Amino acid sequence: MRAPQTPADEDQRLNMLRGLCVLDTAPEERFDRLTRMAQRMFNVPIALVSLIDSNRQWFKSRIGLEVTETAREISFCGHAILEDDVLLIENALLDDRFSDNPLVLGPPHIRFYAGCPLKVGDMKLGTLCLIDDKGRVFEDLDYQLLRDLAKMAEMELASTQLALTDELTSLSNRRGFEMLSLQAIRTCERLGKPATLLFFDLNDFKKINDNFGHHEGDHVLKVFADTLLTLFRGSDVISRIGGDEFVVLLTDADQQRASLIISRMHEWIDRINRGAQRGYDIRFSVGHIEYDRSRHTSTAVLLADADAAMYACKQAYRNKNIDPSP
């Protein structure tokens, strides 16, 4: 058996996949409709919308299969996302990559497999695939029909991305943050790790818009978003929740670590300001609060506490006309 290789863009691919907030979610008619269509059109016992996570293959929709996931190392779809077009296996027993695969030797006894990669942007996140326990031939028309169904699945994934993503900065929006942060907090709780929320607000942002135009204001928002993406880890949840407000949920980080990271943020922004010489400086206020399970019964409560801490920092900036340290 040959395990699938890891794509070169794996970190970005996983970030996009998890940012869609579709893993480990309930069945949805919009995806189930596609697998039902695929099963009927191709007369196969199994049709799947399969998503490839770091170490597993998870099925967003499945027809004819009982399990909800399998190990990535034995997945056919892990190979399929490495392809630019349909991966076709007409008889797995005759293919050196799969002939001794547990999914071939045991249930569901795969013989035939056809999987079309599902892309969002340039990232291949999974497949729409067909499986049969009998070998079969795939015709040219079959290829096109499967591609057409896969394109429909891609459109559904893309619509999910649009609903959860801020168009200007490509960060998660408020809805995306609420869904991702809930998952991250549950993971921290399960592992006994701390989590800390940072709430950022840009100082004098309205003046930048008024004096230099909204195009320049948009540029500032993008620069700040890029700074967050540069300085924080892929496991942290980074979002623009509205206007000039940004939040970052730090996983496995307490208030002390948060303070160190904020100091780095100020240093980084200072370097950007010195190099840009635009006639204004990017400045921010930030509040941070460590997650407390007994107090923070919802994401909204955690946001409110961090917002209050940020507001105190903002008032210090206004009263003293300086950029306050946290």
N, C-alpha and C positions, 0 to 999 in steps of 0.2 A: 504493500500500500504506500502511496506517495501522498504525504500531507501537503495541503496547499501552501504556496509561498505567501509571504507578507507583502502587500503592495508598498511601493516606495513612499506613497503619501499617506501611510497608515494613521499617523497622529491626526492629520487634518480630516481624514475620512471618518475616524471615530468621533471627532468633535462634532462634525456635521450630523452624523447619525444620531448621537445622543442629544444634540440640540433640537432634533425634531420631536423629541418626547413621545416616540411611538413604541419604544421597547417596553415590554411587560405591561402593555395596555390591553383593555378589553377588545373583543372583536368589533369590527366596524363594517357596516353594510357596504360601504364604498369599496372596500378591498375584498370582502367576501363575494360580492357580485362578480368581480373579475376572476376569482378562482373557480366559481361555479361556471362561468362562461368558458373558461379554459378547459375544464373537465368535460363539459358537454361537446365543445367543438372538436376536441382531439380524442374523445372517448378513452380517457386514461383514468385509472382508479385514484390517482393522487395529483392534486394541483396545489401549489404553494406560492405565497408571497413571503420570501425568505430574506431576513436581514442578518448580515454578518457582523457580529459584535467581536470584541477582542479575543474571546476564547470560546465562543459558542455561535451556533446558527439558531436564530430565534424566528418563529413563524408568526408573522402578523396576521396572516390568514392561511388556513389549511383546510383542505377538503380531502377526506379519505385517509387521514393520518391522526393517530391518537396523541402522540407526544407533542409538546409545545416547543421543544428545542433539542438539539444534539450538539455534541462537541464539534468545534470548528475544524479540528484536525482531521476528522473523518468526513466532513461535509463535501458533497459535490459542488455546492454553491460557492464554497470558498475558492474552488478552482475557477468557477464561472465568472467571478468578479475580476479575474485577471485577464479576461478576454474582451475584445472590442465588439464581438458579436455573439450570437448564440453558441453556447457550448453544447455539442451534441455527442451523446454516447449511445450508439444504437444497440450495443450489447456489452454491458459492463464486464462480463466474464472474459471477454476477449481484449480488454483494455488493461495494460500493465499497471496503470495508475489506480485502478479500482477493483481488480479481480479478487483481491483478498480483503477488501474493505468490509468491516463488520456490517454495514448497511446492505451489502451485497450477499454476504454469507448468511446473515440473519435478517429478521424483519427490518424493513419492509421488503427485503429480497429484491433490491433494485437491479433491473436489467437495462431498461431504457431510461435515459435522462436527457432532457432538453431544458437549458436554463438561459434566459436572456437577462443580461445585467441591467439593473435599475440605477439610473444616474440622477443625481440632483446637482446641477451645475456640472463640474468636471469630476465629481466624486461618485464612484460606484459603491452603493450601499448594500445591495443585495440582488436578488433575482426574482423574476416570475418564472417558475419552473414546472415542468411536467415530469411525472414519474410513473413507470409501469413495471410490473414484475415479469413482463415478457419483452423480449427484444422486438424492435420494430424499425421500420424505415421512415425517414422524414423527407418529405418532398419540398420542392421550392416554395410552393404555396403555403406549406406548413410553417416554414421559416418566417414568411411575411406576416402570417396571421399571429404568430407568437410575438413578433416585434411590435405589431399594432397593439396587442393587449398590454405588452410591457410599457409601451408609451403611455397608455392610459394610467397604469400604475404609477409611472413617473410623475404624471400630472397631479395625481392625488398626493404624492409625497411633496411635490413642489408647493402645492396649495397649503399644506401643513407648515412648510417652512415660511411661507409668506405671512401666515397668521401668527407666527411666533417670533418673527425677526424684525428688527428695526431696519427700515429700508435704507436710511442714510449711512449708518455705521456698520451694518451687518451683524451687530450684536443682538442678543436676545432682547425682545421687548418685555413689557411688564408681565404679560401673560406667560411668555416663555420662561421668564425668571421664576414666576410662582411655581410652575411645573418642575423646572430643573432643580430649584433650591429645595423643594420638598423631597425629591429623590436623594439629593446630596445630604440633607440633614438626617434622613433615615439611615443612610449608609454610615454616617459618623456615629449615630446612636448605636447601631449594631456593632460597630468596631470599638466603641468606647473612646472615640476621638472628639476633641472640641471642634467647634465651628464658630466663626466670627463674621459678622456682616459689616461691611464698610459702605457708608452712604456719602457720595460725593455730590457737590453742587458747585458749579463754576461761578466765581466771583465776578461781578460787573459784566456779565455776559450781555445784558441788555444794552449797555453802552457800546460794546463792540458792534452789535447789530445796528444800532442807531448811527454810529460814527463811521463805520466802514462797510455797512451793507450786510444783508442776510447771507450773501454768498460767502463772505468772510466768516460770518458766524458759523455757517455749515462747515467751513474748513477747520475752525477751532474744535468743533464737536468731533470731527474725524480724527484730528491729531490727538485729542484726549482719549478717544476710543482705542486708537492704535497704541498709545502709551500703556493703557490697561492690558491690552493683549500681549504687549512685550514683557511687562514686568510681572504679570501673574501667571500661575501655572495652568496647564490644560485641565486640571481637575477642579479649578475654581470656577464658580458660576459668575460670568461677567455680563452685565445688562445695562442698556439705556432704558430707564423706565419712564422717561418723558422729559421734554424740554432740554434743560441743561443738567439733568439729574442722572447720575449713574450709580449702580450698586455692584459690589463684588462680594460674593459669599466665599470666604476662605475656608477650605476644608482642612482638618487636622491642623488648626492654628488657633491659638488663644490670643488674648488682648496684647500680650507682650510682643508676640510675633507680628501682630497687626501694626503696632506702633513702629516697629522696625521697617516694615514694608512702606508705611506712609512716609517715613523719612526719606526712603529711596525715591518715592514718587515726587516729593518736593525737589530733590536734587536733580532728578531727570527733567522735570518741567523747567527748572531754572536753566539747565543747559539748552533746552529748546528755545527758551526766551532769549538767551544771550546770542544764540546763533541766528535767530530769525530777524530781529530788528524790524518789526512790522509797525511800530508806533503804538503798540499795546502789548501787555504781557498776559499770558494765560495764568490765572490763579484759581485756586479751588479751596473750598472748605470741606472738611470731612468729619463725620462722626462714626464711631465704631462701637459695636456692642456684641458681647459674646453670647452665643445661644444658651438659653437656660430652659431646659425642658419643662420645668414647673411653671415658668412664667410665660414662655413663648408658645402658646397653644396653637398658633397659626402663623403663617408667613406674614400676614398683615400686622400682627402684634410685633413681630421682630422688626419689620420695616418701620413701624411707628417709633419704636425705641431708638433705632439708628437715626431716623429722621430728626428726632428731638435732640440727639447728641450733635448732629450736624448743624442744627439751627443755633445751638449755643455757640458753636465754633463760628458760624456766620455772623452772629451778633458781635462777637469779639472783633472780627474783621471790620465790621461797619463802625463800631465805636472807636476803635483805635486806628482805623485806616491802615492796618497792616495785614499781611497774610499770616494768620495764626498757625503756630505749630500745634499738632494734636496733643 
